[in-house]
Amino acid sequence: MLVIEPISHIGKLLARQRQRLGLTQADLAKRMGRAQTYIARVEGGKRDPRWQTVLDFARALELEPMLIPRNRVSAAEAIMYAESDLPGDVPPLVGGTW
């Protein structure tokens, strides 16, 4: 079964990547043509972004969004966990359960 991650989880991942790149919310907002308050709401799990907005975040944060076939999720998770420097409370964003 495919599990859609909570909005707050997606926001944490986006915030973590922004910080890795040394960007402020204002920097990211400028890259995306959005208000800093919108970035804060998405990162804080207060705003549910549309798919196009997720793609905009990905481009601005040097990420590559992709859809993974369900029968390959376990392999993708194994790779992501092995290479992840995320804290335990923010697992990499792939389908499946944690």
N, C-alpha and C positions, 0 to 999 in steps of 0.2 A: 504494500500500500504506500502511495506517495503522500508524504506529509508536507503541507505547506508551512513554512516556518513563520512564527509570529512576526509581526511588523517590528517589534522591539529588537528582535534578533538581527533582522536585516539592517536596522539602523545602527546597531552596535558594530556590525561588520563594516559598514560604510564609514563610520566615525574612525574606526581603527585604521582603515586604509588611508583616510585623509591625514591622520596623524603620522602614519609611516612616511607619507610624502612631504611632511613638514608644512602642510597647508592649514590655514585657519578656516573657520566656517565662512568668513568673508571672502577669502581667496577662492574657495570652492564655489561660492555663490556667483562670483564674478565669472569664473570659467563656464558656469552653466547658464548664466543669464537669469539667475533667480535671486530672490531676496535671502539674506542671511537667516532671517527668521524661519523661512521655509526649510532650509537645510537643518536648522536646529530642531524643528518639529519632526522631520523624517528621522534624523539620528536619534531623537528621544522617543520614537515609537508613537508619536502623537498624530502622525499623518501617514495615510496609506497611499504610497505613490503609485501612479499608473505605470504600466509596463514601459511605456516610452520614457518616463522619468527615470526608471531604473536603468534603462540603456544610457540615458544622459549622464547619470551618476557614474556608470561604468566607464564611459569614455573619458570623463573628467578625472577619474581616479585611476586611470591606466589599468582597468580590469577588463576581462573578457567574459561576458556572460555566455552561458551555453546551456542547452538542454541535454540532459544525459538520459539515455534509455534506461528504463527501470532495471533491466537485467544487468546493467553495468554500474549501478550506483555503489555497490559494495567495493568495487575496484577503485572507483573515484574517491570514495571516502578514505580508503586505506592510503592512497597517495596523498590526499589532502592532510590527513592527520600526521603522516610521517614527515611532511615538509612544513607543518604549521608551527608558527611561533605565537599563535593566539593563546590567550589564557584559557584555562579549562572551562570558564563560563561562557566563552564565545567560540563554539566549534565552527569549522569551515562551513560555508553555505553550500550544501548539496542536498538532494532529495533523500528520502528515507527517514529513519528514526535515529535518534542519537543514543 
